[in-house]
C-alpha cells in the first residue's frame, strides 16, 4: 500500500510518501520545512517533489492522509481541502489525523517507552491546545484549548511528560516544578508520522473534517444598521 500524507496545520509544511507491506514501512519520499504561513502557495509543489522523489505516480496511491487540526485556521483549511479534493479526484480513502496525535507519535521516538505523553501546542490568546496520551499512544483525554493552569493540572494528573510548542509556556507557569518537559521532541507535526498513523487506522466512509477547538481569531467587521 502506498500512502501520501501532508501537514499544513501549524508552522511547518511537510509531505511524505510511504510504502506499507505486511507491516513493513518504507519511506519513499519526505520533505519538511518551517512555514508559519503561505502553505497554499507551496503545498502542490512540495507534493509533486515528494512524489517524484518516491518514483510514484498518483494512480499508484491507495490512501491519502492529512492533519485536521487543531492549528491555524487557514493552515487547517488548506490541508483538509487539498486532501479531500485529491481523494475525490483519485477515488481514494482519506484519513484525518489530529496534530496532537502526530506530535505524540513523533515524540515516542524521544521518550522512554513507559512514559505517558502530554502534547501542548501554543494556541495563542493565553491558551494551549492540550491532550494526554498513554505510553502506547492511546488518548487519555480529549483535545482541548486550555489555560496553562488547567493544562498543568491535566498533565500532572495523567503523569505525562510534556512536549510541543506549549511546553515552555507551561513550564514557565509551573511554580512548583511539577511538570516533566522533553525539549528534544519535535515541536511541529510531521507528515511522516501522519502517514504512519494512517497506515494502521481503520477507514471510514466520512471525509476528514477540520478540528477547531475555538472560534477564529479574525472577526468580521460589524454591520452598521
N, C-alpha and C positions, 0 to 999 in steps of 0.2 A: 504494500500500500504506500502510495506517495501522498504526502501532506504538505500543503503550503499554508504557512501561518504568518500573520503580521500584527504589529502593535503600533498604534499611534496615539495612545490614550493619555500619555503623560509627557515627559520632557525628553523623549527619545523616539526614534523611528527604527524599527527593526523588522526584518523579514527572514524567514527560514524555510528551507525545503528539506524534508526528512523522508527516508525510506524505512518502512517498518515491515519486517518479515519474520514471522514466528517468534515475536518477542525481541528480535534483534533490531536495534535502532541505529541507523546510519545517517549522519549529517551530510547532505549533498550540497547545500549552499546556505550561507548565512551572512547577514550584514546587519550591524547595529551602529547607529550614530546618535550623538546628542542632538536634539532638535526640540527646543521649547515651543516652537511654533512653525507654521509653514509646512505641515505634514502633507497636505493635499498636493502641494507643488512637487513633491519629490517621491511620493509613495509609488506611483506607477513605474517610475524609472528604476527604483530600488527593486521592485518585484521583477522587472524584466532582467536586471543584472543577476539576481539570485537564481532565477530560472535558467539563465544562460550558463552560470557557473555550475549549476546542478546537472546540466545537459538534459533538461526536461522540456517537453512541450506541454501546453496546458491540457491537452487531451489525455495526458498520462496521469493527471492528478485524480485522486479518489476522495479527497476531503480538503475543505478549507477551514481554517480556524482563525479567530480574531479575539482581541481583548475587547470587552464590552464596558469597561469602567470598573470602579469609579476613576475619574480622571478629569481632564479638562473637557468642557462641553464640546468644543469644536473638534478636538482630537478624537474623542469617542465617536462622534458622528461621522468623521472622515473614515475611520477604520471600519465601523459597522456597515456603513453604506457601501463601501468598496467590497467588503466580503460578501454581503448579501447580493450585490449586483453580479459579482463574479460567479458565485454559487448558482444563481439563477441561470446565467448565460451558459454555464457548463453542465447544468443539471446535476450538481453535486451537493451532498450534505454539508452544512455549515455549522461549526461548533463555536459557541461562545464561551470564553474563559475570562474570569474577572482578573483585574490587575493584581489584586491581593493574592489570589491563588497562584498566579505566575511568579510573584515575588517570593512567596513561601516555598514554592517548588525549587526556585533557584537558590534560596538560602540554605536548603537542606544539604547542599554540597559543602557548605562552610561551617556547619554546626555538627555537634555530636548527635548521633542518630537517636538518642533517647531524650532530646530536648524538645519541648513544645515551642512553637514559633509564633511570635506576635508581630504582625505586619502593621506598621504605622506609616502612612504616606501623608505628607503635608497637604492639607486641604485648603489652606489659607483661612482667612476670617477667624483665626484663633482656634481652628479645629484640625483634627487629623482623621483620615479615613483609617479605620482600625478593624482588625479581625484576628482572632486566635485560631491556631491550627495545632493539632496533635503532632507528635514526632512522626506519625505515619501519614501526615498531611490531610487528616480528616478535619473538617471545620469544628471548632469548639464554640464558636459564637457566630452571629450573623454580621455581615459587613455593615458598618455604621459610621456616620460622621459624629465624632465625639470631641468634647473639650479635652485638653491634656489631662486634667484631673480624673475625668471619667475613664479615659483610656488607660491611665496608670492603674486605676482600681481594677479594670478588666484584666490587664495583663498580669498583675501581681496575683490576682485570684486564680488565674489559669496557670501560674508558674511558667510564664513564657520568657524566652529570650527575644528581645525586640530588634527588628531590622526595618530598614526603609528610610525615606527622607524625613519622616516624622520622628525617628528615634532620638535624634539630638534634641528636638523640641521637648519630648517627654523627659529626657534626662535632665534638661535644664529646669523643668518644672518639678522634678522629683527631689524634694528636700531631704529625704531620708535614705537615699541610696538603696531603694527597694528594687529598682529595675536592673535586669541584666540586658546590656546592649551589645550587639555584634556589629561593629563598624565595617568589617571587611565584606559583608554580603552585598551583592548588587543592589543599588537603590532605584533602578528603573526596571520595569518589566522587559523581558527579552522574548522575542518570537520563538526562539529555540525552545524555551520552556512551555510556551503556549502550544507548540506543536507536540511536545512530549505528553502534555496533559490530554490533548485532543486524540492522541493515538490510543488512549485507554478509556476514553469517555464513551458512555453509551449514547447512541444517536437518538435524536427526536425529530419529529416532523416540523417542529416550530423553528423558524429562523431566529437567530440571536437578536435580542433587544438591548438597547443601551441601559446600563445600570447607573442611574442618577440617584444620589443619596440626599440631595438637597436642591433647592431652586438655583437657577443660574445666577452668576454674579451680575451680568449685564441686565438692565431693566429697560423696557420700552418706555419712551417718553410719555408723560401723562397727556391725555387728550383734553383740551380745553373746550368747555361747552358754554 
